């Protein structure tokens, strides 16, 4: 099978999966009483952003990633809670944080190969 034919098949598969997911979301949302279009809801929910919050106390620095729950963020959070999806969305945020932390640890291990984990933890910027 040629490369272009595989590309076309992959494109068709992705399109099918996208339509399938939209339909499943539509059915799930209708079952909980939400009757707006899925595409419009996704655009609105895409306004929910994750921001980095840094707190420095003396020499100690703590960084956390949190939802930016301004006026728009709070209303999006309430909508997601209303349909029962907030825990899934917040779980996605937690998985991203774990991935970023693991990535940072790998980079630090490469930068400071002879130091133990506790030794290089404070050297990350």
C-alpha positions in Angstrom: 0.0 0.0 0.0 1.4 3.4 -1.0 2.1 6.2 1.4 -0.6 8.5 0.0 -3.2 5.7 0.3 -2.2 5.2 4.0 -2.4 8.9 4.6 -5.9 9.0 3.1 -7.0 6.1 5.2 -5.6 7.6 8.3 -7.4 10.9 7.5 -10.7 9.1 7.0 -10.2 7.3 10.3 -9.5 10.5 12.2 -12.6 12.2 10.7 -14.7 9.2 11.7 -13.4 9.2 15.2 -14.0 13.0 15.5 -17.6 12.6 14.3 -18.1 9.6 16.6 -16.8 11.6 19.6 -19.0 14.6 18.9 -22.0 12.3 18.6 -21.2 10.6 21.8 -20.7 13.9 23.6 -24.0 15.1 22.1 -25.9 12.0 23.4 -24.2 12.3 26.8 -25.0 16.0 27.1 -28.6 15.5 26.0 -29.0 12.8 28.7 -28.2 15.4 31.4 -30.4 18.1 30.0 -27.8 20.1 28.0 -29.2 20.9 24.6 -26.7 23.3 23.1 -24.5 22.3 20.2 -21.4 20.4 21.1 -19.2 22.5 18.8 -20.4 25.7 20.5 -19.9 24.2 24.0 -16.4 23.1 23.2 -15.5 26.5 21.9 -16.8 28.0 25.1 -15.1 25.5 27.3 -11.9 26.1 25.5 -11.8 29.5 27.3 -10.8 27.6 30.5 -7.0 28.1 30.8 -4.3 26.8 33.1 -1.9 29.3 34.6 1.3 29.0 36.5 1.3 30.4 40.0 4.7 31.0 41.7 5.2 31.7 45.4 8.6 32.6 46.8 9.2 32.6 50.5 12.7 33.4 51.3 14.9 31.0 49.3 12.1 28.5 48.8 10.1 28.7 45.6 6.9 26.8 44.9 5.2 26.6 41.5 1.7 25.3 41.0 -0.5 25.0 37.9 -4.1 26.0 38.5 -7.2 26.9 36.5 -7.5 30.6 35.9 -11.0 30.9 37.4 -11.9 34.4 36.6 -15.5 35.3 35.7 -15.4 33.2 32.5 -13.5 30.4 34.1 -15.9 30.1 37.0 -18.9 29.9 34.7 -17.2 27.3 32.5 -16.3 25.3 35.7 -20.0 25.5 36.8 -21.1 24.3 33.3 -18.7 21.4 33.4 -19.8 20.5 36.9 -23.4 20.6 35.8 -22.8 18.0 33.2 -20.6 15.9 35.5 -17.3 16.4 33.5 -15.3 18.6 35.9 -13.4 15.8 37.5 -12.3 14.4 34.1 -11.1 17.9 33.0 -9.3 18.5 36.2 -7.8 15.0 36.0 -6.4 16.0 32.6 -4.7 19.0 34.3 -3.2 16.8 36.9 -1.8 14.4 34.3 -0.2 17.3 32.5 1.4 18.5 35.7 2.8 15.0 36.3 4.1 14.9 32.7 5.8 18.3 33.1 7.3 17.3 36.5 8.7 14.0 35.0 10.1 15.9 32.0 11.8 18.4 34.4 13.2 15.5 36.4 14.6 13.8 33.3 16.2 17.1 32.2 17.7 17.7 35.6 19.1 14.1 35.7 20.8 14.8 32.4 22.1 18.2 33.6 23.4 16.9 36.9 24.2 13.2 36.3 26.4 12.7 39.3 24.1 14.3 41.9 21.3 12.4 43.7 17.7 13.4 43.1 17.5 15.5 46.3 20.7 17.4 45.3 19.6 18.6 41.9 16.0 19.4 42.9 17.0 22.8 44.3 19.1 23.6 41.2 16.2 23.7 38.7 15.2 27.1 37.5 
